[in-house]
Amino acid sequence: MSFKSVCCTKSSTMQMLAADEELKSLLQQDVQTSKRQIQELQQILCRANIQ
């Protein structure tokens, strides 16, 4: 999960620095996907701790 968080942070930062609109769009999509995947991983880990 740490790796995924770092990737999300990197994409978010690069999005602010990018000049190309297509690249910004791809980075935004990556940020959204990464956030969703991090939430899913957290849910899986919480369920695993309960069992």
NUBA-460333 format. One line per 5 residues: number of its first residue (from 1); their letters; for each residue x, y, z of N, C-alpha, C. Coordinates in nm, 2 decimals. Example, Ala and Ser with C-alpha at 12.3 -4.5 7.8 and 13.67 -1.06 7.14 Angstrom:
// residues 2
1) AS) 1.32:-0.57:0.78:1.23:-0.45:0.78:1.32:-0.33:0.78  1.28:-0.22:0.71:1.37:-0.11:0.71:1.29:0.00:0.79 .
END
This chain:
// residues 51
1) MSFKS) 0.08:-0.12:0.00:0.00:0.00:0.00:0.09:0.13:0.00  0.20:0.12:0.06:0.29:0.23:0.06:0.34:0.27:-0.08  0.37:0.17:-0.16:0.41:0.19:-0.30:0.30:0.27:-0.37  0.17:0.22:-0.36:0.06:0.28:-0.43:0.04:0.42:-0.38  0.06:0.45:-0.25:0.05:0.59:-0.20:0.15:0.68:-0.26 .
6) VCCTK) 0.28:0.63:-0.28:0.39:0.71:-0.34:0.35:0.74:-0.48  0.30:0.64:-0.55:0.27:0.66:-0.69:0.16:0.76:-0.71  0.06:0.76:-0.62:-0.05:0.85:-0.63:0.01:1.00:-0.60  0.09:1.01:-0.50:0.15:1.14:-0.47:0.24:1.19:-0.59  0.31:1.10:-0.65:0.39:1.14:-0.77:0.31:1.19:-0.88 .
11) SSTMQ) 0.20:1.12:-0.91:0.11:1.15:-1.02:0.04:1.29:-0.99  0.01:1.31:-0.87:-0.06:1.43:-0.83:0.03:1.55:-0.85  0.16:1.53:-0.81:0.26:1.64:-0.82:0.29:1.67:-0.96  0.31:1.56:-1.04:0.35:1.58:-1.18:0.23:1.64:-1.26  0.11:1.62:-1.22:0.00:1.68:-1.28:0.00:1.83:-1.27 .
16) MLAAD) 0.05:1.88:-1.16:0.06:2.03:-1.14:0.17:2.09:-1.22  0.27:2.01:-1.25:0.39:2.06:-1.32:0.38:2.04:-1.48  0.29:1.95:-1.52:0.28:1.92:-1.66:0.22:2.03:-1.74  0.27:2.05:-1.86:0.22:2.16:-1.95:0.12:2.10:-2.05  0.14:1.98:-2.09:0.05:1.91:-2.19:-0.08:1.87:-2.13 .
21) EELKS) -0.19:1.91:-2.19:-0.32:1.88:-2.13:-0.36:1.73:-2.14  -0.31:1.66:-2.24:-0.34:1.52:-2.24:-0.26:1.45:-2.13  -0.14:1.49:-2.11:-0.06:1.43:-2.00:-0.13:1.46:-1.86  -0.18:1.58:-1.85:-0.25:1.62:-1.72:-0.37:1.53:-1.70  -0.44:1.51:-1.81:-0.56:1.42:-1.80:-0.53:1.28:-1.76 .
26) LLQQD) -0.42:1.22:-1.82:-0.38:1.09:-1.79:-0.33:1.08:-1.64  -0.26:1.18:-1.60:-0.22:1.18:-1.46:-0.34:1.19:-1.36  -0.44:1.27:-1.40:-0.56:1.29:-1.32:-0.63:1.15:-1.31  -0.64:1.08:-1.42:-0.70:0.95:-1.42:-0.63:0.86:-1.33  -0.49:0.86:-1.33:-0.41:0.78:-1.25:-0.43:0.81:-1.10 .
31) VQTSK) -0.44:0.93:-1.07:-0.47:0.97:-0.93:-0.60:0.92:-0.88  -0.70:0.93:-0.96:-0.83:0.88:-0.92:-0.83:0.73:-0.91  -0.77:0.66:-1.00:-0.76:0.52:-0.99:-0.69:0.47:-0.87  -0.57:0.54:-0.85:-0.49:0.50:-0.73:-0.56:0.52:-0.60  -0.64:0.63:-0.59:-0.71:0.66:-0.46:-0.82:0.55:-0.44 .
36) RQIQE) -0.89:0.51:-0.55:-0.99:0.41:-0.54:-0.92:0.28:-0.50  -0.81:0.24:-0.56:-0.74:0.12:-0.53:-0.69:0.12:-0.38  -0.64:0.23:-0.33:-0.59:0.24:-0.20:-0.71:0.22:-0.10  -0.83:0.27:-0.13:-0.95:0.25:-0.05:-0.98:0.11:-0.05  -0.98:0.04:-0.16:-1.01:-0.10:-0.17:-0.91:-0.18:-0.09 .
41) LQQIL) -0.79:-0.15:-0.10:-0.69:-0.22:-0.02:-0.71:-0.21:0.13  -0.74:-0.08:0.17:-0.77:-0.06:0.31:-0.89:-0.14:0.36  -1.00:-0.15:0.28:-1.11:-0.23:0.31:-1.08:-0.38:0.33  -1.00:-0.43:0.23:-0.95:-0.57:0.24:-0.87:-0.60:0.36  -0.78:-0.50:0.40:-0.70:-0.52:0.52:-0.78:-0.52:0.64 .
46) CRANI) -0.88:-0.43:0.65:-0.97:-0.42:0.76:-1.05:-0.55:0.78  -1.10:-0.60:0.67:-1.18:-0.73:0.68:-1.08:-0.84:0.72  -0.96:-0.84:0.68:-0.87:-0.95:0.71:-0.83:-0.94:0.86  -0.83:-0.82:0.92:-0.80:-0.81:1.06:-0.91:-0.85:1.15  -1.04:-0.84:1.10:-1.16:-0.87:1.17:-1.16:-1.03:1.18 .
51) Q) -1.13:-1.09:1.08:-1.14:-1.24:1.07:-1.03:-1.30:1.15 .
END
